[in-house]
Amino acid sequence: MKFDTKVIHAAIKPDPNTGSILPPLHQTATYVLEEVGKDKGFDYTRSANPTRQMMEDHLAAIDNGKYGIAFASGMAAVDSCLKLLKAGDHVICSDDVYGGVSRHFNQILVNYDLHFTYVDTSF
């Protein structure tokens, strides 16, 4: 499958209830549980929801990946990646990074013995 076709069709399956080619948008915050602690894969939208799951599966399939992860913000994505680091690690970052990221590095994460170098990536 060519890339353009893959971008459109990867991991997209017709909706089993309606046959719709486009996936439905699930606009809900909570889901009915069969019993306490027993859900159908979703219990609260902030932790997971079918719409986001479809998008993550689609992005993973486009890149031939096993998993895809979507975040509500760029800061959430950055912070999750940085949680993989340990004290003493060194991060090289663009000097044109979003201000919230540099403040997070310089005011919060330096307290965890992480080191940051900013470089010009404009060339």
N, CA and C atoms as an extended XYZ file, in Angstrom:
369
Properties=species:S:1:pos:R:3:atomname:S:1:resname:S:1:resid:I:1 pbc="F F F"
N         0.852       -1.174        0.000 N   MET     1
C         0.000        0.000        0.000 CA  MET     1
C         0.897        1.237        0.000 C   MET     1
N         0.611        2.171       -0.894 N   LYS     2
C         1.383        3.412       -0.946 CA  LYS     2
C         1.091        4.256        0.287 C   LYS     2
N         2.047        5.141        0.616 N   PHE     3
C         1.942        5.927        1.848 CA  PHE     3
C         0.659        6.749        1.909 C   PHE     3
N         0.301        7.445        0.826 N   ASP     4
C        -0.909        8.283        0.848 CA  ASP     4
C        -2.157        7.456        1.149 C   ASP     4
N        -2.241        6.273        0.562 N   THR     5
C        -3.376        5.382        0.817 CA  THR     5
C        -3.340        4.884        2.252 C   THR     5
N        -2.159        4.547        2.713 N   LYS     6
C        -2.001        4.061        4.083 CA  LYS     6
C        -2.441        5.115        5.097 C   LYS     6
N        -2.084        6.365        4.856 N   VAL     7
C        -2.458        7.445        5.771 CA  VAL     7
C        -3.977        7.535        5.899 C   VAL     7
N        -4.677        7.299        4.806 N   ILE     8
C        -6.139        7.392        4.827 CA  ILE     8
C        -6.775        6.153        5.449 C   ILE     8
N        -6.248        4.968        5.169 N   HIS     9
C        -6.950        3.733        5.519 CA  HIS     9
C        -6.357        2.907        6.657 C   HIS     9
N        -5.142        3.167        7.063 N   ALA    10
C        -4.485        2.318        8.067 CA  ALA    10
C        -5.297        2.237        9.354 C   ALA    10
N        -5.568        1.027        9.788 N   ALA    11
C        -6.252        0.729       11.055 CA  ALA    11
C        -7.664        1.299       11.133 C   ALA    11
N        -8.226        1.737       10.016 N   ILE    12
C        -9.599        2.251       10.009 CA  ILE    12
C       -10.521        1.111        9.594 C   ILE    12
N       -11.452        0.798       10.462 N   LYS    13
C       -12.420       -0.263       10.186 CA  LYS    13
C       -13.818        0.346       10.236 C   LYS    13
N       -14.725       -0.125        9.392 N   PRO    14
C       -16.092        0.388        9.458 CA  PRO    14
C       -16.692        0.172       10.851 C   PRO    14
N       -17.499        1.130       11.276 N   ASP    15
C       -18.156        1.027       12.577 CA  ASP    15
C       -19.066       -0.203       12.579 C   ASP    15
N       -18.909       -1.121       13.554 N   PRO    16
C       -19.706       -2.353       13.562 CA  PRO    16
C       -21.208       -2.109       13.770 C   PRO    16
N       -21.567       -0.997       14.377 N   ASN    17
C       -22.984       -0.720       14.627 CA  ASN    17
C       -23.685       -0.081       13.433 C   ASN    17
N       -22.967        0.750       12.680 N   THR    18
C       -23.612        1.507       11.604 CA  THR    18
C       -23.041        1.223       10.221 C   THR    18
N       -21.829        0.683       10.159 N   GLY    19
C       -21.159        0.485        8.879 CA  GLY    19
C       -20.469        1.734        8.368 C   GLY    19
N       -20.498        2.804        9.141 N   SER    20
C       -19.870        4.057        8.741 CA  SER    20
C       -18.382        3.846        8.484 C   SER    20
N       -17.899        4.424        7.396 N   ILE    21
C       -16.473        4.340        7.073 CA  ILE    21
C       -15.657        5.190        8.040 C   ILE    21
N       -16.164        6.385        8.352 N   LEU    22
C       -15.467        7.256        9.299 CA  LEU    22
C       -15.792        6.833       10.723 C   LEU    22
N       -14.791        6.787       11.580 N   PRO    23
C       -15.051        6.379       12.967 CA  PRO    23
C       -15.909        7.409       13.694 C   PRO    23
N       -16.785        6.947       14.565 N   PRO    24
C       -17.618        7.882       15.323 CA  PRO    24
C       -16.793        8.625       16.373 C   PRO    24
N       -17.268        9.795       16.761 N   LEU    25
C       -16.663       10.536       17.863 CA  LEU    25
C       -17.437       10.193       19.128 C   LEU    25
N       -16.747        9.704       20.120 N   HIS    26
C       -17.376        9.349       21.393 CA  HIS    26
C       -17.200       10.526       22.339 C   HIS    26
N       -18.240       11.329       22.476 N   GLN    27
C       -18.176       12.536       23.296 CA  GLN    27
C       -18.851       12.278       24.637 C   GLN    27
N       -18.149       11.588       25.483 N   THR    28
C       -18.664       11.282       26.812 CA  THR    28
C       -17.519       11.347       27.803 C   THR    28
N       -17.841       11.509       29.049 N   ALA    29
C       -16.803       11.560       30.083 CA  ALA    29
C       -16.702       10.241       30.834 C   ALA    29
N       -17.829        9.568       31.010 N   THR    30
C       -17.836        8.331       31.791 CA  THR    30
C       -18.562        7.233       31.033 C   THR    30
N       -18.351        6.011       31.460 N   TYR    31
C       -18.927        4.838       30.816 CA  TYR    31
C       -19.602        3.967       31.870 C   TYR    31
N       -20.641        3.241       31.463 N   VAL    32
C       -21.336        2.329       32.369 CA  VAL    32
C       -20.431        1.132       32.637 C   VAL    32
N       -20.292        0.781       33.896 N   LEU    33
C       -19.516       -0.397       34.285 CA  LEU    33
C       -20.480       -1.539       34.575 C   LEU    33
N       -20.103       -2.753       34.146 N   GLU    34
C       -20.931       -3.917       34.451 CA  GLU    34
C       -21.004       -4.133       35.952 C   GLU    34
N       -19.888       -3.897       36.609 N   GLU    35
C       -19.791       -3.919       38.065 CA  GLU    35
C       -18.529       -3.152       38.435 C   GLU    35
N       -18.367       -2.838       39.691 N   VAL    36
C       -17.213       -2.049       40.124 CA  VAL    36
C       -15.917       -2.730       39.682 C   VAL    36
N       -15.077       -1.974       38.992 N   GLY    37
C       -13.787       -2.489       38.548 CA  GLY    37
C       -13.844       -3.328       37.284 C   GLY    37
N       -15.032       -3.524       36.712 N   LYS    38
C       -15.157       -4.343       35.507 CA  LYS    38
C       -15.737       -3.480       34.389 C   LYS    38
N       -14.865       -3.059       33.464 N   ASP    39
C       -15.308       -2.206       32.365 CA  ASP    39
C       -15.102       -2.916       31.036 C   ASP    39
N       -15.496       -2.268       29.973 N   LYS    40
C       -15.332       -2.815       28.624 CA  LYS    40
C       -14.132       -2.174       27.927 C   LYS    40
N       -13.133       -1.815       28.711 N   GLY    41
C       -11.937       -1.182       28.171 CA  GLY    41
C       -11.885        0.311       28.422 C   GLY    41
N       -13.004        0.878       28.821 N   PHE    42
C       -13.070        2.315       29.065 CA  PHE    42
C       -13.899        2.566       30.312 C   PHE    42
N       -13.387        3.448       31.177 N   ASP    43
C       -14.161        3.800       32.371 CA  ASP    43
C       -14.292        5.310       32.541 C   ASP    43
N       -13.267        6.045       32.136 N   TYR    44
C       -13.283        7.496       32.268 CA  TYR    44
C       -12.485        8.082       31.114 C   TYR    44
N       -13.038        9.043       30.419 N   THR    45
C       -12.441        9.564       29.189 CA  THR    45
C       -11.024       10.076       29.358 C   THR    45
N       -10.702       10.636       30.501 N   ARG    46
C        -9.352       11.177       30.659 CA  ARG    46
C        -8.297       10.074       30.622 C   ARG    46
N        -8.642        8.868       31.023 N   SER    47
C        -7.661        7.779       30.986 CA  SER    47
C        -7.646        7.084       29.626 C   SER    47
N        -8.788        6.985       28.974 N   ALA    48
C        -8.862        6.375       27.642 CA  ALA    48
C       -10.278        6.551       27.108 C   ALA    48
N       -10.389        6.623       25.789 N   ASN    49
C       -11.713        6.616       25.173 CA  ASN    49
C       -11.596        6.051       23.762 C   ASN    49
N       -12.699        5.551       23.201 N   PRO    50
C       -12.629        4.887       21.895 CA  PRO    50
C       -12.124        5.790       20.772 C   PRO    50
N       -12.478        7.056       20.784 N   THR    51
C       -12.029        7.965       19.728 CA  THR    51
C       -10.514        8.115       19.759 C   THR    51
N        -9.961        8.357       20.934 N   ARG    52
C        -8.508        8.509       21.049 CA  ARG    52
C        -7.810        7.185       20.741 C   ARG    52
N        -8.391        6.068       21.168 N   GLN    53
C        -7.800        4.759       20.890 CA  GLN    53
C        -7.705        4.518       19.382 C   GLN    53
N        -8.761        4.886       18.646 N   MET    54
C        -8.725        4.729       17.187 CA  MET    54
C        -7.629        5.593       16.570 C   MET    54
N        -7.492        6.823       17.050 N   MET    55
C        -6.453        7.706       16.525 CA  MET    55
C        -5.065        7.132       16.825 C   MET    55
N        -4.855        6.647       18.043 N   GLU    56
C        -3.555        6.073       18.404 CA  GLU    56
C        -3.246        4.845       17.554 C   GLU    56
N        -4.241        3.984       17.339 N   ASP    57
C        -4.044        2.800       16.492 CA  ASP    57
C        -3.715        3.210       15.057 C   ASP    57
N        -4.396        4.228       14.568 N   HIS    58
C        -4.178        4.713       13.205 CA  HIS    58
C        -2.756        5.261       13.044 C   HIS    58
N        -2.326        6.098       13.978 N   LEU    59
C        -0.976        6.663       13.898 CA  LEU    59
C         0.093        5.579       13.994 C   LEU    59
N        -0.129        4.585       14.848 N   ALA    60
C         0.828        3.480       14.957 CA  ALA    60
C         0.907        2.713       13.637 C   ALA    60
N        -0.243        2.444       13.031 N   ALA    61
C        -0.268        1.681       11.778 CA  ALA    61
C         0.421        2.436       10.642 C   ALA    61
N         0.256        3.741       10.593 N   ILE    62
C         0.912        4.541        9.549 CA  ILE    62
C         2.426        4.379        9.623 C   ILE    62
N         2.947        4.289       10.832 N   ASP    63
C         4.396        4.206       11.037 CA  ASP    63
C         4.864        2.768       11.251 C   ASP    63
N         3.996        1.791       10.969 N   ASN    64
C         4.296        0.370       11.189 CA  ASN    64
C         4.673        0.091       12.637 C   ASN    64
N         4.091        0.839       13.540 N   GLY    65
C         4.364        0.657       14.964 CA  GLY    65
C         3.348       -0.261       15.612 C   GLY    65
N         3.704       -0.746       16.763 N   LYS    66
C         2.789       -1.601       17.517 CA  LYS    66
C         1.800       -0.755       18.313 C   LYS    66
N         2.269        0.374       18.844 N   TYR    67
C         1.431        1.238       19.672 CA  TYR    67
C         1.592        2.688       19.243 C   TYR    67
N         0.564        3.458       19.504 N   GLY    68
C         0.612        4.904       19.349 CA  GLY    68
C         0.101        5.515       20.635 C   GLY    68
N         0.624        6.646       20.995 N   ILE    69
C         0.181        7.324       22.215 CA  ILE    69
C        -0.114        8.771       21.874 C   ILE    69
N        -1.306        9.220       22.227 N   ALA    70
C        -1.693       10.615       22.020 CA  ALA    70
C        -1.737       11.316       23.368 C   ALA    70
N        -1.363       12.566       23.371 N   PHE    71
C        -1.372       13.375       24.587 CA  PHE    71
C        -2.287       14.568       24.393 C   PHE    71
N        -2.785       15.097       25.486 N   ALA    72
C        -3.673       16.255       25.431 CA  ALA    72
C        -2.912       17.534       25.121 C   ALA    72
N        -1.603       17.537       25.328 N   SER    73
C        -0.807       18.734       25.060 CA  SER    73
C         0.633       18.335       24.774 C   SER    73
N         1.353       19.266       24.170 N   GLY    74
C         2.774       19.034       23.933 CA  GLY    74
C         3.550       18.901       25.228 C   GLY    74
N         3.170       19.681       26.230 N   MET    75
C         3.848       19.600       27.534 CA  MET    75
C         3.663       18.220       28.154 C   MET    75
N         2.484       17.633       28.002 N   ALA    76
C         2.247       16.291       28.539 CA  ALA    76
C         3.153       15.278       27.839 C   ALA    76
N         3.315       15.423       26.531 N   ALA    77
C         4.192       14.525       25.783 CA  ALA    77
C         5.645       14.688       26.219 C   ALA    77
N         6.096       15.931       26.323 N   VAL    78
C         7.474       16.210       26.750 CA  VAL    78
C         7.718       15.647       28.144 C   VAL    78
N         6.809       15.918       29.068 N   ASP    79
C         6.984       15.465       30.446 CA  ASP    79
C         7.024       13.940       30.531 C   ASP    79
N         6.199       13.265       29.745 N   SER    80
C         6.205       11.796       29.756 CA  SER    80
C         7.539       11.246       29.268 C   SER    80
N         8.079       11.837       28.209 N   CYS    81
C         9.386       11.394       27.703 CA  CYS    81
C        10.483       11.634       28.733 C   CYS    81
N        10.432       12.783       29.396 N   LEU    82
C        11.469       13.120       30.373 CA  LEU    82
C        11.413       12.226       31.608 C   LEU    82
N        10.288       11.622       31.863 N   LYS    83
C        10.178       10.715       33.010 CA  LYS    83
C        10.977        9.432       32.789 C   LYS    83
N        11.448        9.222       31.571 N   LEU    84
C        12.298        8.070       31.277 CA  LEU    84
C        13.751        8.322       31.679 C   LEU    84
N        14.077        9.566       31.995 N   LEU    85
C        15.447        9.926       32.363 CA  LEU    85
C        15.712        9.644       33.834 C   LEU    85
N        16.993        9.620       34.171 N   LYS    86
C        17.381        9.438       35.577 CA  LYS    86
C        18.374       10.533       35.961 C   LYS    86
N        18.565       10.705       37.241 N   ALA    87
C        19.481       11.736       37.743 CA  ALA    87
C        20.828       11.625       37.034 C   ALA    87
N        21.355       12.785       36.639 N   GLY    88
C        22.647       12.833       35.968 CA  GLY    88
C        22.548       12.832       34.451 C   GLY    88
N        21.369       12.523       33.903 N   ASP    89
C        21.219       12.501       32.448 CA  ASP    89
C        21.301       13.916       31.882 C   ASP    89
N        21.658       13.980       30.604 N   HIS    90
C        21.877       15.249       29.916 CA  HIS    90
C        20.947       15.320       28.708 C   HIS    90
N        20.207       16.402       28.587 N   VAL    91
C        19.270       16.612       27.486 CA  VAL    91
C        19.789       17.737       26.600 C   VAL    91
N        19.811       17.505       25.304 N   ILE    92
C        20.154       18.543       24.342 CA  ILE    92
C        18.853       18.972       23.681 C   ILE    92
N        18.609       20.272       23.683 N   CYS    93
C        17.315       20.802       23.262 CA  CYS    93
C        17.510       22.032       22.380 C   CYS    93
N        16.587       22.258       21.474 N   SER    94
C        16.611       23.463       20.649 CA  SER    94
C        16.515       24.709       21.523 C   SER    94
N        17.264       25.745       21.155 N   ASP    95
C        17.175       26.999       21.918 CA  ASP    95
C        15.910       27.786       21.564 C   ASP    95
N        15.128       27.262       20.634 N   ASP    96
C        13.875       27.897       20.226 CA  ASP    96
C        12.667       27.078       20.703 C   ASP    96
N        12.847       26.351       21.784 N   VAL    97
C        11.785       25.494       22.317 CA  VAL    97
C        10.690       26.347       22.966 C   VAL    97
N         9.497       25.811       23.048 N   TYR    98
C         8.372       26.468       23.716 CA  TYR    98
C         8.792       26.902       25.121 C   TYR    98
N         8.415       28.114       25.504 N   GLY    99
C         8.826       28.675       26.793 CA  GLY    99
C         8.441       27.829       27.986 C   GLY    99
N         7.281       27.180       27.923 N   GLY   100
C         6.860       26.316       29.026 CA  GLY   100
C         7.792       25.135       29.214 C   GLY   100
N         8.348       24.640       28.114 N   VAL   101
C         9.295       23.523       28.192 CA  VAL   101
C        10.590       23.984       28.849 C   VAL   101
N        11.131       25.110       28.408 N   SER   102
C        12.396       25.572       28.998 CA  SER   102
C        12.219       25.923       30.475 C   SER   102
N        11.077       26.504       30.838 N   ARG   103
C        10.837       26.780       32.266 CA  ARG   103
C        10.740       25.480       33.058 C   ARG   103
N        10.089       24.475       32.491 N   HIS   104
C         9.977       23.166       33.153 CA  HIS   104
C        11.376       22.575       33.367 C   HIS   104
N        12.218       22.679       32.351 N   PHE   105
C        13.592       22.191       32.466 CA  PHE   105
C        14.362       22.975       33.532 C   PHE   105
N        14.348       24.304       33.400 N   ASN   106
C        15.228       25.164       34.201 CA  ASN   106
C        14.752       25.405       35.626 C   ASN   106
N        13.465       25.278       35.874 N   GLN   107
C        12.953       25.574       37.213 CA  GLN   107
C        12.506       24.335       37.981 C   GLN   107
N        12.156       23.277       37.291 N   ILE   108
C        11.659       22.071       37.964 CA  ILE   108
C        12.664       20.925       37.859 C   ILE   108
N        12.969       20.533       36.628 N   LEU   109
C        13.749       19.310       36.429 CA  LEU   109
C        15.212       19.429       36.827 C   LEU   109
N        15.755       20.636       36.886 N   VAL   110
C        17.133       20.776       37.374 CA  VAL   110
C        17.230       20.319       38.829 C   VAL   110
N        16.129       20.374       39.557 N   ASN   111
C        16.115       19.910       40.949 CA  ASN   111
C        16.244       18.391       41.053 C   ASN   111
N        16.111       17.692       39.919 N   TYR   112
C        16.246       16.235       39.883 CA  TYR   112
C        17.587       15.826       39.278 C   TYR   112
N        18.535       16.745       39.281 N   ASP   113
C        19.887       16.510       38.771 CA  ASP   113
C        19.886       16.125       37.292 C   ASP   113
N        18.989       16.745       36.521 N   LEU   114
C        19.015       16.609       35.068 CA  LEU   114
C        19.713       17.841       34.510 C   LEU   114
N        20.442       17.659       33.426 N   HIS   115
C        21.244       18.735       32.855 CA  HIS   115
C        20.760       19.035       31.436 C   HIS   115
N        20.711       20.317       31.089 N   PHE   116
C        20.152       20.742       29.812 CA  PHE   116
C        21.120       21.651       29.078 C   PHE   116
N        21.276       21.393       27.785 N   THR   117
C        22.057       22.252       26.904 CA  THR   117
C        21.148       22.662       25.756 C   THR   117
N        21.136       23.966       25.468 N   TYR   118
C        20.309       24.497       24.390 CA  TYR   118
C        21.198       24.810       23.197 C   TYR   118
N        20.794       24.345       22.020 N   VAL   119
C        21.599       24.540       20.817 CA  VAL   119
C        20.757       25.180       19.717 C   VAL   119
N        21.438       25.883       18.822 N   ASP   120
C        20.795       26.509       17.671 CA  ASP   120
C        20.513       25.429       16.633 C   ASP   120
N        19.255       25.176       16.367 N   THR   121
C        18.884       24.154       15.379 CA  THR   121
C        18.330       24.783       14.105 C   THR   121
N        18.578       26.081       13.913 N   SER   122
C        17.989       26.796       12.777 CA  SER   122
C        18.744       26.614       11.469 C   SER   122
N        19.930       26.045       11.510 N   PHE   123
C        20.709       25.942       10.275 CA  PHE   123
C        20.386       24.695        9.500 C   PHE   123
